Amino acid sequence: MSRYWSELVAGLEPYVPGEQPQDTSFIKLNTNESPYPPSPAVAEIVHGFAADELRRYPDPESRELVAALADYHGVDRDEVFVGNGSDEVLAHAFLGLLQKPAPIRFPDISYSFYPVYCALYRIAFEAIALDSRLRVDVDAFCEPCGGVVLPNPNAPTGIALGLDALRRLLAAQRDVAVIVDEAYVDFGADSAVGLIGEFDNLLVVRTFSKSRSLAGLRLGYALGQAQLIEGLQRVKNSFNSYPIDRIACAAGVAAIGDEAYFRACRERIVASRERLAGELARLGFEVCPSHANFLFARHASAAAGEIYTGLRSAGILVRHFDQPRIDDYLRISIGSDADCDALIAVLEKILS
Ligand SMILES: *Cc1c(COP(=O)(O)O)cnc(C)c1O
């Protein structure tokens, strides 16, 4: 605390990301990173990058990357916004689209960055309770409000909504923006991208961090009708003209171009997820039906905090949220099959 801080900063409770230990010997199943490297096409860009190019600022509009994403998703170029990680894209969307007189809505158990952006931009919100099985009750999000943010699949539960439910929500909220955060959609949920033409209030937010194994590159994007995208650009151009550096732009284009590799990684992770879910059930865990690259599970008798600590001392990191309603759950990122096997072996010891 310093007397030089603004009142706003003094009152913030910043987001705390999952641990990134310097000690690389941990099996990291705590931040939903990919266990697989990015596409070899990305490695080629990074290794071959001419450092001399870094003398110059990058293209402020990242046109090459925007064009690659527009072609990939079958939308127009003015329907794509790119940012330095989807966290930045979300932050711009909160400021640009959700700072309204009426409180916005998001689930009470959801991505914990949302309330942090609300505090930063002084946006009032109502956290809408998930039902007893931790599912999103879409009807509760259809009531009049200042806007909606919904991860699909939700985090940290991994549970996905179908497109019918999203369509109902979008139709009920015609007058305000609805942001669908699709950080995990590639692992098996239905994307709302196909609804963009039908709904001018829909903004879909995506990231390269999970399904494209590029958390370290910091690339995210949003898709929506041109007027929503222009709102984000107005925020971006009032904040940082060059959020995407030259290396990230070129590597992002290369990643989007390697569809075969992307699909292969995704399929491996989905297969490992299904296998791990079965093993956890065998060990007495109740596992939420996941469409993401993580599982959210609680044990019938053992306390989550103790399992977390036991795993940690055996060199395995998972995430435990010490927060009401979910403090008996663990969120476990899907690693390689070897990582999953190591996890199961340690759990068998802890639980016996
Ligand atoms: C990981 C995650 C993000 C942020 O991803 P970055 O692109 O790495 O900033 C956004 N939303 C949800 C729900 C996430 O889990």
The ligand as a Gaussian input file, in Angstrom:
#p B3LYP/6-31G(d) Opt

LIG

0 1
 C       -7.181000     -19.680000     -20.299000
 C       -8.432000     -18.879000     -20.397000
 C       -8.453000     -17.619000     -20.987000
 C       -7.206000     -16.825000     -21.289000
 O       -6.389000     -17.265000     -22.201000
 P       -5.174000     -16.408000     -22.750000
 O       -5.481000     -16.328000     -24.208000
 O       -3.976000     -17.237000     -22.450000
 O       -5.125000     -15.059000     -22.122000
 C       -9.659000     -16.979000     -21.160000
 N      -10.805000     -17.530000     -20.713000
 C      -10.816000     -18.700000     -20.099000
 C      -12.114000     -19.251000     -19.606000
 C       -9.635000     -19.403000     -19.897000
 O       -9.641000     -20.542000     -19.222000

